[in-house]
Amino acid sequence: MSNRIPEDAEQKQRRAAAHRRRYSADERERMAAHRGMATWGERLVPLDVFHDAVHRYGRALGADEAAAERAAFVGAAPDATPVEGPYSKIAVFGGIYNNSHALEALLDEAARHGAEAIYCLGDFGGFGPLPERVWPLLVQGGVRSIQGNYEQSLASGAEDCNCGYADPRDNHFAALSYRYTAENTSAEFKRWMGGHPLRRRVRVGERELLLVHGSPRQINEFLFASATSVPYLEVLLDQERADGLLCTHTGLHWHRRLPSGRDVVNVGVIGRPANDGRTEVWWSLLEERDGELAVELRPLAYDHQGLARDMAREHLPQEFIDTILTGWWTTCLEILPAKERSRSRF
Amino acid sequence: MSNETSTPTLPVVTSAPEAAASTPREKAVPRVRLRSLDTLWFQVGGTLCNLACSHCFVSCSPTNHTHEFLSLDTVRQSLDEALELGVKEYYFTGGEPFLNPDMEAILEVTLRQGPASVLTNGLLLDAARCRRLATLSESSDYSLDLRISLDGYDAESNDPIRGEGTFERILAGARTAHDAGLNPVMTVTEVHASNASARGRERFLDLLRAHGFERPRLKVLPVFQIGNEAERTGAYASWQRLLDDDAPPDGWDHLQCSTSRMVTDQGVWVCPILVNEPGGRMGQSLADSLESFPLGHSACWTCHVHGVSCRT
């Protein structure tokens, strides 16, 4: 014990010295000023003055009022969208991104699996080459579509795709894709796009499914598996009075059965691979099986070499072509949450 | 509602109905509705920080007790309310979140319910902590994102803002997180105009690559002319305010306060920016905070003009 006391004192001195070194005179002045005070805007006021002021603002609902307020906030959203079906088996996909090669393959696959109806959740254009090629395939294939942010932007003559990226490099490539697609899409095709609904409701067996592009709330909302909480999805489906939600927009497919037994499926995109090192693209087959909804996310092989050749002929960026040939994204990466980004190559 | 002895010189945001209706000037202040509560923020570190940065708009420091640490219990209560409100994601800030001794327990309960992002200065990210955080991340289906603040691509540009020796320590913390498998997002403010330029961004990305980051991630944020930053470079001018006439055709739905709220130990605030304005407080519970809010502060102008989102 006897020799620990001077040691502690010495340690204390060393700590104090390190503290002095670490903080500059300005910082130490700031720290001294903050003692016993609160920062109110640019002013310092005694802590109790701030805390007294704070409690004069805001509401203090009682327990019953609070419960009513919460219930009203997440109350049902009226939706007059007509219900299609019922079907026992449907094919659903999103994000064609001008990839007519994959769309041809998808139509064959859907027929082979006996899908009674085929739904596209929007984004016919972007990324790939020769936008007009997609149109006759959609018509001949009897594909029922909703608008994605691309259709909304192209049909309204907007200046950008409203993809919802936040990073300048991602936005640069998004702008390049949009400009190419806008310049190579006929006025008639754009008008046709604008005639599609923003959502559909489809019955598969007993289940009424809501089909949207991004989310029911926002056309360009990203619903990534690792960044979308279960309570959020349960509340959405309660509000929409739906038994399931089908969406796309992120380019990454996933399926989650919620604790309530309802299903949420990001159906994937057929326009470019899913950042998994595979050249296939992804779509969804939904089927009533023994009174349950069976959800299958399926890879789709197509003539990706042919697509890459078309892209090169159209002078689209090498970054895009690399993605088609390798299955790894080279752009749109900054929007990815930690888990999805950690599985990326770039 | 006004109190001459404690009313600061800057405009004070207010949700008091009598103030909102009292003069034509105040009538012109637009209100933003909360259309859904997607993002819930926790000021888990209070205003306490192990740094005292010269640009901090919340003026955090080792001695600033304006807001204290949030307890695990307070966070739990908000998480329960958030469950019913359908919150999509959670963000943690301060102050420095990892000063809070409950921080890892808080992340553990949060990651059972949704994705979490932590805004940190990186100084407390040692190898043992990063290993524990990586384990938390791996055991959840949801993402755990770390955001580490850095304000220059060398000590000469960073340290005058964030403090002596911090450049090296921040990068060391970021590297430790990276090596544990947590690829942090480096967050840079526009304290130097060049930080936001294409070239400035490239310099940051190059710096990170040189430190072994294979997939460097970067977010750039504008500065708010409040707190310490007002002292460093000046406060807002009187014209930097929003009026009803400024409303875009689609209304104010682009502002983060239309989809988020901030919990501190003093109650629920409208956003993470205005926690040092008593008028930014909306109540004690999330239910109290579901009403619309007047965009009366100059910081609201920054959010509108720069399209700011504190989200990643």
HADDOCK unambig.tbl for C-alpha pairs under 7 A between the chains (distance, minus, plus):
assign (segid A and resid 22 and name CA) (segid B and resid 164 and name CA) 6.13 0.50 0.50
assign (segid A and resid 23 and name CA) (segid B and resid 163 and name CA) 6.78 0.50 0.50
assign (segid A and resid 23 and name CA) (segid B and resid 164 and name CA) 6.89 0.50 0.50
assign (segid A and resid 27 and name CA) (segid B and resid 52 and name CA) 5.82 0.50 0.50
assign (segid A and resid 31 and name CA) (segid B and resid 61 and name CA) 6.25 0.50 0.50
assign (segid A and resid 31 and name CA) (segid B and resid 62 and name CA) 6.63 0.50 0.50
assign (segid A and resid 31 and name CA) (segid B and resid 63 and name CA) 5.51 0.50 0.50
assign (segid A and resid 34 and name CA) (segid B and resid 63 and name CA) 5.63 0.50 0.50
assign (segid A and resid 34 and name CA) (segid B and resid 64 and name CA) 5.15 0.50 0.50
assign (segid A and resid 35 and name CA) (segid B and resid 63 and name CA) 5.58 0.50 0.50
assign (segid A and resid 35 and name CA) (segid B and resid 64 and name CA) 6.59 0.50 0.50
assign (segid A and resid 38 and name CA) (segid B and resid 64 and name CA) 6.75 0.50 0.50
assign (segid A and resid 38 and name CA) (segid B and resid 65 and name CA) 6.61 0.50 0.50
assign (segid A and resid 38 and name CA) (segid B and resid 66 and name CA) 4.57 0.50 0.50
assign (segid A and resid 39 and name CA) (segid B and resid 66 and name CA) 6.35 0.50 0.50
assign (segid A and resid 39 and name CA) (segid B and resid 276 and name CA) 6.02 0.50 0.50
assign (segid A and resid 40 and name CA) (segid B and resid 276 and name CA) 5.05 0.50 0.50
assign (segid A and resid 40 and name CA) (segid B and resid 277 and name CA) 5.68 0.50 0.50
assign (segid A and resid 41 and name CA) (segid B and resid 8 and name CA) 6.96 0.50 0.50
assign (segid A and resid 41 and name CA) (segid B and resid 10 and name CA) 6.95 0.50 0.50
assign (segid A and resid 41 and name CA) (segid B and resid 226 and name CA) 6.48 0.50 0.50
assign (segid A and resid 41 and name CA) (segid B and resid 227 and name CA) 5.95 0.50 0.50
assign (segid A and resid 41 and name CA) (segid B and resid 276 and name CA) 5.72 0.50 0.50
assign (segid A and resid 41 and name CA) (segid B and resid 277 and name CA) 5.84 0.50 0.50
assign (segid A and resid 42 and name CA) (segid B and resid 226 and name CA) 6.34 0.50 0.50
assign (segid A and resid 42 and name CA) (segid B and resid 227 and name CA) 5.10 0.50 0.50
assign (segid A and resid 43 and name CA) (segid B and resid 8 and name CA) 6.29 0.50 0.50
assign (segid A and resid 47 and name CA) (segid B and resid 66 and name CA) 6.61 0.50 0.50
assign (segid A and resid 49 and name CA) (segid B and resid 6 and name CA) 6.99 0.50 0.50
assign (segid A and resid 53 and name CA) (segid B and resid 278 and name CA) 6.07 0.50 0.50
assign (segid A and resid 54 and name CA) (segid B and resid 278 and name CA) 4.46 0.50 0.50
assign (segid A and resid 54 and name CA) (segid B and resid 281 and name CA) 6.73 0.50 0.50
assign (segid A and resid 57 and name CA) (segid B and resid 15 and name CA) 6.87 0.50 0.50
assign (segid A and resid 57 and name CA) (segid B and resid 16 and name CA) 6.82 0.50 0.50
assign (segid A and resid 57 and name CA) (segid B and resid 278 and name CA) 6.67 0.50 0.50
assign (segid A and resid 57 and name CA) (segid B and resid 279 and name CA) 5.82 0.50 0.50
assign (segid A and resid 57 and name CA) (segid B and resid 281 and name CA) 5.86 0.50 0.50
assign (segid A and resid 57 and name CA) (segid B and resid 282 and name CA) 6.47 0.50 0.50
assign (segid A and resid 58 and name CA) (segid B and resid 15 and name CA) 6.69 0.50 0.50
assign (segid A and resid 58 and name CA) (segid B and resid 281 and name CA) 5.51 0.50 0.50
assign (segid A and resid 58 and name CA) (segid B and resid 282 and name CA) 3.79 0.50 0.50
assign (segid A and resid 58 and name CA) (segid B and resid 283 and name CA) 4.12 0.50 0.50
assign (segid A and resid 59 and name CA) (segid B and resid 282 and name CA) 6.07 0.50 0.50
assign (segid A and resid 59 and name CA) (segid B and resid 283 and name CA) 4.57 0.50 0.50
assign (segid A and resid 59 and name CA) (segid B and resid 288 and name CA) 5.34 0.50 0.50
assign (segid A and resid 60 and name CA) (segid B and resid 283 and name CA) 5.75 0.50 0.50
assign (segid A and resid 60 and name CA) (segid B and resid 284 and name CA) 6.27 0.50 0.50
assign (segid A and resid 60 and name CA) (segid B and resid 288 and name CA) 6.15 0.50 0.50
assign (segid A and resid 61 and name CA) (segid B and resid 288 and name CA) 6.08 0.50 0.50
assign (segid A and resid 66 and name CA) (segid B and resid 287 and name CA) 5.24 0.50 0.50
assign (segid A and resid 66 and name CA) (segid B and resid 288 and name CA) 6.87 0.50 0.50
assign (segid A and resid 69 and name CA) (segid B and resid 287 and name CA) 6.09 0.50 0.50
assign (segid A and resid 70 and name CA) (segid B and resid 85 and name CA) 6.64 0.50 0.50
assign (segid A and resid 70 and name CA) (segid B and resid 287 and name CA) 5.73 0.50 0.50
assign (segid A and resid 74 and name CA) (segid B and resid 85 and name CA) 6.38 0.50 0.50
assign (segid A and resid 226 and name CA) (segid B and resid 115 and name CA) 6.69 0.50 0.50
assign (segid A and resid 226 and name CA) (segid B and resid 141 and name CA) 5.98 0.50 0.50
assign (segid A and resid 226 and name CA) (segid B and resid 142 and name CA) 4.23 0.50 0.50
assign (segid A and resid 226 and name CA) (segid B and resid 143 and name CA) 5.17 0.50 0.50
assign (segid A and resid 227 and name CA) (segid B and resid 89 and name CA) 6.74 0.50 0.50
assign (segid A and resid 227 and name CA) (segid B and resid 115 and name CA) 5.28 0.50 0.50
assign (segid A and resid 227 and name CA) (segid B and resid 142 and name CA) 5.99 0.50 0.50
assign (segid A and resid 227 and name CA) (segid B and resid 143 and name CA) 6.12 0.50 0.50
assign (segid A and resid 228 and name CA) (segid B and resid 88 and name CA) 5.56 0.50 0.50
assign (segid A and resid 228 and name CA) (segid B and resid 89 and name CA) 6.96 0.50 0.50
assign (segid A and resid 228 and name CA) (segid B and resid 114 and name CA) 6.89 0.50 0.50
assign (segid A and resid 229 and name CA) (segid B and resid 88 and name CA) 5.01 0.50 0.50
assign (segid A and resid 229 and name CA) (segid B and resid 89 and name CA) 6.69 0.50 0.50
assign (segid A and resid 229 and name CA) (segid B and resid 113 and name CA) 6.49 0.50 0.50
assign (segid A and resid 229 and name CA) (segid B and resid 114 and name CA) 4.57 0.50 0.50
assign (segid A and resid 229 and name CA) (segid B and resid 115 and name CA) 6.80 0.50 0.50
assign (segid A and resid 231 and name CA) (segid B and resid 83 and name CA) 5.55 0.50 0.50
assign (segid A and resid 231 and name CA) (segid B and resid 86 and name CA) 4.85 0.50 0.50
assign (segid A and resid 231 and name CA) (segid B and resid 87 and name CA) 6.72 0.50 0.50
assign (segid A and resid 232 and name CA) (segid B and resid 86 and name CA) 3.89 0.50 0.50
assign (segid A and resid 232 and name CA) (segid B and resid 87 and name CA) 5.34 0.50 0.50
assign (segid A and resid 232 and name CA) (segid B and resid 88 and name CA) 5.04 0.50 0.50
assign (segid A and resid 235 and name CA) (segid B and resid 86 and name CA) 5.28 0.50 0.50
assign (segid A and resid 334 and name CA) (segid B and resid 217 and name CA) 6.88 0.50 0.50
assign (segid A and resid 337 and name CA) (segid B and resid 143 and name CA) 6.37 0.50 0.50
assign (segid A and resid 338 and name CA) (segid B and resid 143 and name CA) 5.43 0.50 0.50
assign (segid A and resid 338 and name CA) (segid B and resid 144 and name CA) 6.41 0.50 0.50
assign (segid A and resid 338 and name CA) (segid B and resid 145 and name CA) 5.55 0.50 0.50
assign (segid A and resid 339 and name CA) (segid B and resid 143 and name CA) 5.38 0.50 0.50
assign (segid A and resid 346 and name CA) (segid B and resid 215 and name CA) 5.65 0.50 0.50
